[in-house]
Amino acid sequence: MAAPKFKSVDEYIAAQPASARAVLSRVRVAIREALPKAEETIAYNMPSFKLGGETVIHFAAWKKHFSLYPASAKLLAFFKKDLAAATINKSTIRFPLAEPVPAKLIARIAKYRVKELAERKKKTARAG
């Protein structure tokens, strides 16, 4: 059976197990509050937030954790102490579903991603 193709963040959250819905809603609120001008969308079949047409951050539910994407090496180094309880795999940050949602940390990560994208844009503009 093929995985469903989600059309909205509401639809994505509603399709998750009951145990994950409240957690995902808290993650969503943390990102929305950190990035009030961001557009909510679905990308790669998961909730995503975009600013100026660029994806800032995605989140997704799994069986025992939720993940945030993408996490650059620079971001991971910057938040190293804060992420001690999380599991890191390449550019993915995983938080256990059974633990309290680190909403303030998620908000800080989202804001950091905006800064990263702005820095990248400046470098590209200078190089071009």
NORKASUL-V87801 format. One record per run of one state. SS is the DSSP state (2 for helix, 1 for strand, 0 for the rest). FROM is the first residue (numbers start at 1). TO is the last residue. If there is no record, write none. Layout:
[[SS/FROM/TO] [SS/FROM/TO]]
This chain:
[[0/1/8] [2/9/14] [0/15/17] [2/18/34] [0/35/38] [1/39/43] [0/44/45] [1/46/51] [0/52/53] [1/54/61] [0/62/64] [1/65/69] [0/70/72] [2/73/78] [0/79/86] [1/87/89] [0/90/91] [1/92/96] [0/97/102] [2/103/127] [0/128/128]]
